[in-house]
């Protein structure tokens, strides 16, 4: 017989807590689903956990394999009982919370719902996990770029069209990073498709915001500021209002955006249309080459380098007349001058503000 003491960061998480524990079939799944919300000590993995809840927490059911008592006192939850291995499935099969977003669109923070067989499912599920991904550098995990937002809007519109009379739910894995990206993308969809305001979004997502985490930059170590969902939404709202981003038919060239975004093509973005472009710093290459691949010490591919001659026609097509070099010189000023593009130097150490 063992005891576990779980501290809730928010007593209102009681419903979510009971749902997740009841749905878990192994103790490791309990850790996976609750680690982002509570402090839970490690205990051996077992299968077939069956719960006997106290009536004050949930409707009690008896199970021969396991007897676990749960007691809620103020801001702590006490679990007492003994656990035996069993091949039986949990005797409680609760449906995870489906958060209503707008109309027939919902969010559910579980992928298990997509694997359940039902003759009459209440929701049609879709997921972008593994489809729309963020290429992390260090510990950063988002937000997604405009190309991913554009693709997400197309996916949601298609799901709504294919399920014209049925509610749909976006399913995402229960980790904080996945949930945060899902919330951001749904909010971005509402901004671009429904012209939702920031107040609208904060009201819509209030029931699930406690599951989200702040974004962080690519610098290693402990972050010194939090980039919140409302910051990202606010930026997108402002960009749409200024006409910098528009997903109306023919207004956003997704193929061109993704081509220039690709590190194998340019690693370049137009931040402010007609005003400001950001790109990787070029490097002078030998033998007149415009690009070459760099390798790790073991010979495996590392990254692709581009010369000023590679960027020059792209920059001219965008109307760029001057380049501000932020890193140490790796090419001659004359390389851009030959293309009619001026150069100014403003070097600063990588990872610091310019």
Secondary structure as UniProt FT lines:
FT   STRAND          2..8
FT   HELIX           11..13
FT   HELIX           14..23
FT   HELIX           27..34
FT   TURN            35..37
FT   STRAND          38..39
FT   TURN            55..57
FT   STRAND          67..73
FT   TURN            74..75
FT   STRAND          76..82
FT   STRAND          98..102
FT   TURN            103..104
FT   STRAND          105..108
FT   HELIX           112..115
FT   TURN            119..120
FT   STRAND          124..126
FT   TURN            129..131
FT   HELIX           146..162
FT   TURN            163..165
FT   STRAND          168..171
FT   HELIX           176..194
FT   HELIX           198..204
FT   TURN            205..208
FT   HELIX           209..211
FT   HELIX           229..241
FT   TURN            242..243
FT   TURN            249..251
FT   HELIX           254..261
FT   TURN            263..266
FT   STRAND          268..272
FT   TURN            273..275
FT   STRAND          276..279
FT   HELIX           286..288
FT   STRAND          291..295
FT   TURN            297..298
FT   STRAND          301..306
FT   HELIX           308..317
FT   TURN            318..319
FT   STRAND          322..325
FT   HELIX           333..337
FT   TURN            338..340
FT   STRAND          342..345
FT   TURN            350..351
//
